[in-house]
Amino acid sequence: MHCNDAPKTRNLLYLLELMNAKEDLIIPDEFEDFFKILNEKSVPTRYPDMLFGILKEFKKTNTKQFITKGKKVLKWIKGKSV
Protein backbone atom coordinates (compact mmCIF):
# COMPACT_ATOMS: atom_id res chain seq x y z
CA MET A 1 0.00 0.00 0.00
CA HIS A 2 1.42 3.34 -0.98
CA CYS A 3 0.95 6.52 1.05
CA ASN A 4 -1.54 7.85 -1.51
CA ASP A 5 -3.67 4.71 -1.12
CA ALA A 6 -3.82 4.75 2.67
CA PRO A 7 -7.28 5.44 4.12
CA LYS A 8 -7.70 8.34 6.51
CA THR A 9 -8.15 6.68 9.86
CA ARG A 10 -6.62 6.66 13.31
CA ASN A 11 -7.41 3.01 13.89
CA LEU A 12 -4.08 1.20 13.89
CA LEU A 13 -5.74 -2.21 13.89
CA TYR A 14 -7.69 -1.39 10.74
CA LEU A 15 -4.53 -0.23 8.99
CA LEU A 16 -2.66 -3.35 10.08
CA GLU A 17 -5.51 -5.50 8.81
CA LEU A 18 -5.33 -3.79 5.42
CA MET A 19 -1.58 -4.29 5.23
CA ASN A 20 -1.83 -7.96 6.18
CA ALA A 21 -4.64 -8.53 3.65
CA LYS A 22 -2.57 -7.09 0.81
CA GLU A 23 0.53 -8.89 2.05
CA ASP A 24 2.49 -5.67 1.69
CA LEU A 25 3.61 -6.04 5.25
CA ILE A 26 3.19 -8.96 7.60
CA ILE A 27 3.24 -7.78 11.21
CA PRO A 28 5.32 -10.01 13.51
CA ASP A 29 3.27 -11.67 16.25
CA GLU A 30 5.39 -10.00 18.92
CA PHE A 31 4.01 -6.59 17.88
CA GLU A 32 0.31 -7.44 17.56
CA ASP A 33 -0.52 -7.03 21.26
CA PHE A 34 1.48 -3.81 21.37
CA PHE A 35 -0.55 -2.35 18.50
CA LYS A 36 -3.82 -3.40 20.17
CA ILE A 37 -2.85 -1.66 23.41
CA LEU A 38 -1.46 1.38 21.60
CA ASN A 39 -4.66 1.68 19.55
CA GLU A 40 -6.78 1.55 22.71
CA LYS A 41 -4.63 4.00 24.66
CA SER A 42 -4.32 6.51 21.83
CA VAL A 43 -8.02 7.40 21.70
CA PRO A 44 -8.15 9.40 24.97
CA THR A 45 -5.03 11.34 23.98
CA ARG A 46 -7.06 13.02 21.24
CA TYR A 47 -9.69 14.27 23.69
CA PRO A 48 -8.43 16.68 26.35
CA ASP A 49 -11.23 15.86 28.81
CA MET A 50 -10.18 12.18 28.75
CA LEU A 51 -6.44 12.80 28.87
CA PHE A 52 -6.14 13.17 32.64
CA GLY A 53 -7.82 9.82 33.19
CA ILE A 54 -5.33 7.99 31.04
CA LEU A 55 -2.36 9.83 32.54
CA LYS A 56 -3.12 8.07 35.83
CA GLU A 57 -2.55 4.73 34.08
CA PHE A 58 0.87 5.64 32.72
CA LYS A 59 3.34 5.12 35.48
CA LYS A 60 7.09 5.25 34.91
CA THR A 61 7.47 1.47 34.49
CA ASN A 62 4.78 0.88 31.87
CA THR A 63 5.72 4.08 30.05
CA LYS A 64 9.29 2.78 29.70
CA GLN A 65 7.90 -0.51 28.38
CA PHE A 66 5.88 1.36 25.74
CA ILE A 67 8.94 3.34 24.67
CA THR A 68 11.10 0.21 24.49
CA LYS A 69 8.53 -1.69 22.42
CA GLY A 70 7.97 1.38 20.22
CA LYS A 71 11.70 1.55 19.49
CA LYS A 72 11.67 -2.13 18.48
CA VAL A 73 8.74 -1.49 16.14
CA LEU A 74 10.49 1.51 14.57
CA LYS A 75 13.66 -0.52 14.07
CA TRP A 76 11.62 -3.27 12.39
CA ILE A 77 9.84 -0.74 10.15
CA LYS A 78 13.12 0.92 9.15
CA GLY A 79 14.47 -2.51 8.25
CA LYS A 80 11.47 -3.05 5.96
CA SER A 81 11.72 0.22 4.08
CA VAL A 82 13.89 0.13 1.00
N, C-alpha and C positions, 0 to 999 in steps of 0.2 A: 504494500500500500504506500503510495507516495503522499507527501504532505498535502498536495492539492486534493487528494481523494479522501482524506480523513474527515469523518463527520464531526460536527461541532457538538461536543459533549464533554462533560466533566467526569463521566462515569468510566473509571479505569477498567473495570471488569468488562464493560461493553467493548471498549477498544481492544482489550486483550483477546476477547472472544472473536472479534473481527480478524485480528492478526492470525490467530490460530486457525481460523476457518480458511483463510487464504494461503496458509502455510508460508507466509512471508517471514514469520518469526514464531518459533515455538518457544514458549516461556518455560524455563526449567521449573520443575516441581518445587524446588526449594524457595522460589520467589512467589508462588501462587498465594500462599497464606499472607505474605507480606502485602501483596497488592490488595487483597480483600480487606485487611485491617486498614491500610492506608486509604482506600476508597471510603470506608466507613468513617474514619476519623477526619477526612478532609471536608466533609459536608459542613460541620459547624464552623469551620474556619472561614467560611464565606459569609457567615451571618453574625454580625457583631454581638447580638443579644445572646447567641449560643456559645460564643467563644470562651467566656469565663467558665462555663460549665466544663468544657473539655480541658481547659488549662489545669483544672484540679486533677485530672487523670494523668497528666504528663509529669511524672516525677523524673528526677535526674537519671535514674537507672533505665527506665523504659525509653526515655528520650535518647540516651546513648545507644540503645539497641536499635532504634529506628534509624539513627544516623549511620551506624555501622552497616546495617542491612541495605540502606539506601546507597551507600558507597559501593557495596558489592554489586548492586543492580546497575549502577552507572558504569562500573568497570566492565560488566558483561555487555551492556549496550554499546559501549565504545569499541569493544572487541568485535561486535557484529557489524558496525558501520564500516563501509569500505569506500 
